[in-house]
């Protein structure tokens, strides 16, 4: 049996943009993606700390070192620039592997979205 477990988390980053006219997804600074072991196209859950909204989308690469975190497409209506969010990815694995797995949890600077 496989279970879903926390794979990685980018904890408390600031939304830098909301682009309603983009096709969809969330754009994330590539440095943050690497630190959290999230790859382009990976499904993630977004939790908006400011308003409690939760949604699922996929990640696209933002410019490395830019601090960019932009919500794209219709989900852009569920955030405002300046909102603080948590980006969460999950993995499916056997229970015994899950007991030993250690997720990548990243705590960037909330003001700049850059790694400390």
C-alpha positions as CSV (number, residue, x, y, z in Angstrom):
1,X,0.0,0.0,0.0
2,X,1.2,3.5,-0.8
3,X,0.3,6.6,1.1
4,X,0.5,10.3,0.3
5,X,3.2,12.2,2.4
6,X,4.7,15.6,2.5
7,X,7.5,15.7,-0.1
8,X,8.4,19.4,0.3
9,X,7.2,22.8,1.5
10,X,8.1,26.4,0.8
11,X,6.9,27.9,4.0
12,X,5.6,31.5,4.0
13,X,6.5,33.3,0.7
14,X,5.0,36.5,-0.5
15,X,2.9,36.7,-3.7
16,X,4.7,39.1,-6.0
17,X,2.2,39.0,-8.8
18,X,-1.2,37.8,-10.0
19,X,-1.6,37.3,-13.7
20,X,-5.2,36.5,-14.6
21,X,-4.6,36.4,-18.3
22,X,-1.9,33.6,-18.1
23,X,-3.0,30.1,-19.0
24,X,-2.5,28.8,-15.5
25,X,0.0,27.6,-12.8
26,X,2.3,29.3,-10.3
27,X,5.6,30.8,-11.3
28,X,8.3,30.2,-8.6
29,X,11.9,31.5,-8.4
30,X,14.1,28.6,-9.5
31,X,16.3,28.9,-6.4
32,X,13.2,28.1,-4.2
33,X,12.2,25.2,-6.5
34,X,15.7,23.7,-6.2
35,X,15.8,24.1,-2.4
36,X,12.4,22.4,-2.0
37,X,13.2,19.7,-4.6
38,X,10.2,20.8,-6.7
39,X,10.4,20.4,-10.5
40,X,8.8,22.3,-13.3
41,X,5.3,20.9,-14.0
42,X,4.9,19.3,-10.5
43,X,1.5,19.5,-8.9
44,X,1.5,21.6,-5.7
45,X,-1.1,22.7,-3.2
46,X,-1.2,26.4,-2.4
47,X,-2.4,27.7,1.0
48,X,-3.1,31.4,1.3
49,X,-2.3,32.4,4.9
50,X,-4.1,35.8,4.4
51,X,-7.6,34.4,3.4
52,X,-7.5,30.7,4.0
53,X,-7.9,29.8,0.3
54,X,-6.5,26.4,-0.8
55,X,-6.0,25.3,-4.4
56,X,-3.9,22.9,-6.5
57,X,-1.9,23.9,-9.5
58,X,1.5,23.1,-11.1
59,X,4.8,25.0,-11.0
60,X,6.6,26.8,-13.7
61,X,10.2,28.2,-13.4
62,X,10.7,31.8,-12.5
63,X,13.9,33.7,-12.9
64,X,16.6,32.3,-10.6
65,X,17.3,34.7,-7.7
66,X,14.3,36.9,-8.5
67,X,12.1,36.1,-5.6
68,X,9.2,35.8,-8.0
69,X,6.1,34.0,-6.8
70,X,3.3,34.8,-9.3
71,X,-0.1,33.1,-9.3
72,X,-1.4,32.7,-12.9
73,X,-4.7,32.1,-14.6
74,X,-8.1,32.0,-12.8
75,X,-6.4,31.2,-9.5
76,X,-5.0,34.7,-9.6
77,X,-8.4,35.8,-8.3
78,X,-7.7,33.9,-5.0
79,X,-4.6,35.9,-4.1
80,X,-3.4,39.4,-3.9
81,X,0.2,40.6,-4.3
82,X,1.6,40.8,-0.8
83,X,-0.4,37.8,0.4
84,X,1.7,35.1,2.2
85,X,1.3,31.6,1.0
86,X,2.6,28.1,1.6
87,X,3.5,25.9,-1.3
88,X,3.2,22.2,-0.6
89,X,4.1,19.1,-2.7
90,X,3.3,15.5,-1.9
91,X,4.7,12.1,-2.9
92,X,3.2,8.6,-3.0
93,X,5.3,5.9,-1.4
94,X,5.1,2.7,0.5
95,X,4.4,3.1,4.2
96,X,7.8,1.7,5.2
97,X,9.6,4.2,2.9
98,X,7.4,7.0,4.2
99,X,8.4,6.4,7.8
100,X,12.0,7.1,6.8
101,X,11.4,9.9,4.3
102,X,12.5,13.4,5.3
103,X,10.8,16.2,3.4
104,X,12.5,19.4,2.2
105,X,11.1,22.3,4.1
106,X,12.3,25.7,3.0
107,X,11.9,28.9,5.1
108,X,12.7,31.9,2.8
109,X,12.9,35.5,3.8
110,X,9.2,36.6,3.8
111,X,10.1,40.1,2.6
112,X,12.4,39.1,-0.4
113,X,11.3,35.5,-1.0
114,X,15.1,34.7,-1.1
115,X,16.9,31.9,0.7
116,X,18.5,33.1,4.0
